[in-house]
Amino acid sequence: MSRLLLRVAIVLGLVLGTLPLTIDSAEAHSFDHGPFDRTWARTDAPVAQGQVSRTWMWGPSAHSPMFQEPYNDAPGGTRLVQYTDKSRMEDNSHNAGPPWDVTNGLLATELITGRMQIGDANHQQRSPAAQQVAGDSHPDSPSYATFNGVLDHDPLQTGWTIVQTIDKAGNIGDDSNLSQYGVTAEYHVPETDHTVASVFWDFMNSSGTVFENGQFVSSQLFENSFFATGYPITEAYWMHVPVAGQWTDVLAQCFERRCLTYTPGNQPGWQVEAGNIGQHYYMWRYGESPQEPVTPSPPPPGDDPDELAYVAGLVEILEATDISIYVFLLLLENPTFTNQWYHDFDQVMELWRLFHPALDSLNPPPAWEPFHYKLLDAYWWLGQSADDFTEGFYNFNEAKLYEGLDKFEEFAIRFDEAGALIPEATLVSLEPDSGQIEIDTSSVSNVLDEEVWRDAMDKIERE
């Protein structure tokens, strides 16, 4: 990165604007809301980066941009959502902290019952979805509407081998040949009076590589067994459906939020999968694949005092960032390690740790949210780099210094990306004669310069 330029335009007399969101199904969308990105990254970043071979829980990228979807009980009557192939992420930060600050919608419940949820206790009745649950497109494959007829079926007793089948019409049968797969009824859930199949229960409680706090670690895939799925709303049934042109035995069980499938013939890691319910739901709700504009609710007027307060606080943080990076570069170019050097260094590092909570304390207007949460993500990395730089310089630990540099580069990348998300037309009158404020942090490129760091390392070795 040769240059990092972040510009906050202040255009007097304009209303804070936002452009309609055009969703192109062929386009890969990013997760520009920090909690959405964090939630996706936990399970799917390891898959995307080749760290592990297993099913996607969300998909390789977002299926839509973020937008405000009507929900009666959300602040202002709408909530920030983003669709993925396999779910819908919902901003629940007004109700809970991580991981429940992001919920994934009750999409399977809505598709199966036809009751589209528009509030905690408010629904619009539609027809159950005719979209098939799994496999290639075929008129004989069971659909979400098929499972509407088995919601109230009695649970299987735990320990029983699952051999029951379901067809498109909802007829239930049994096939003893299916016992060869060894799938049993494993865990009864009293809240919905259904029993989770063993292969799904094992998956919901499995461990593996996840992305957590900026690194790949081994941990539980889900911090709560039911986080991704919700409770089961049906029993598990075998279906005989075409998959890649071949008729295949597939076990399916629908939960509140998703339908899981088990295909014994798949490669390990891909035998249990989450269906593309995010795609299916979007089609059912909006009547089309995501290619037409979705227009968010209008933002507040440009003289909103909350809006003014946000931008004023934002500019203070950006200006402090600019100054602190410049000071850090000067310290890096002349690491004398005198008492004054350490004093100045400590002040810069403390600032870097404070930027994230300071920005997090601001309330962004709706049109600023994509920018805000991308910038919030960037400042998290800056705080992490401060910890590594502090340990590295105080202990003359070269490896730790380079870890800090890697994290600083992650900050720079995300900071640069955030600049592209500033609304095209922005409000605000900070001062009567304000025209435009430009924050130029081009010194970032010098911090990332290898020659600067080689010189610093030489100086450290001579100390």
KAVENWO-V357710 format. One record per run of one state. SS is the DSSP state (@ for helix, = for strand, . for the rest). FROM is the first residue (numbers start at 1). TO is the last residue. Records with the same first field share a line. If there is no record, write none. Layout:
SS: FROM-TO + FROM-TO
This chain:
.: 1-4 + 9-20 + 23-28 + 30-33 + 49-61 + 63-66 + 71-74 + 85-86 + 92-101 + 105-106 + 114-114 + 120-121 + 126-131 + 133-142 + 151-160 + 162-163 + 167-171 + 175-175 + 182-183 + 190-193 + 205-206 + 213-214 + 221-231 + 233-236 + 244-245 + 256-258 + 263-271 + 275-276 + 287-292 + 295-304 + 334-338 + 361-365 + 396-397 + 420-436 + 441-442 + 448-449 + 463-463
=: 5-8 + 21-22 + 29-29 + 62-62 + 67-70 + 78-84 + 87-91 + 102-104 + 115-119 + 122-125 + 132-132 + 143-143 + 161-161 + 164-166 + 172-174 + 184-189 + 194-197 + 207-212 + 215-220 + 232-232 + 237-243 + 246-255 + 259-262 + 272-274 + 293-294 + 437-440
@: 34-48 + 75-77 + 107-113 + 144-150 + 176-181 + 198-204 + 277-286 + 305-333 + 339-360 + 366-395 + 398-419 + 443-447 + 450-462
